[in-house]
């Protein structure tokens, strides 16, 4: 039984990474979420959600590029807690969603997908979208690690609907 669960988790994570890499080259477009057409960092995560589960769990509210600075609310982390499974940063694994703060006193407002864990061969890698560039896979360099605030796993497909990291 445990082997089957581990196998399903490994397969789900491989699918997440493959889907994230499939978005590489998609131009940055604020609030968009269309593979090959345009997306922002949240749009990338939303697109992966749709590939895994179908419909998105929430209607996306309007947000300006400076929403975190303007509101001071941890809206992105709150959505992560509602729909994903919180993971301790020291236990994050490839396929997890990472959230970053631009500055220590601001809410997390950037998302990425971890594609390779850090190890003796390198710092790890992630796929993300950011303003002024297409979706890319980059090293999870020290600059990014210093800004890492949260990690979340996508829920298992067999999790029941509901709050707290469950599939809608």
ABEGO torsion letter per residue (X at the ends): XAAAAAAAAAAAAAAAAAAAAAABGBBBBBGBBBBGAEBBAAAAAAAAAAAAAEBBABBBBBBBAAAAAAAGBBAAAAAAAAABBBBBAAABBBGBBBBBBABAABBBABBBBBABBBBAAEAEBBBBBBBGBBBBBBBBBAAAAAABABBBBBBBAABBBEBGGBBX
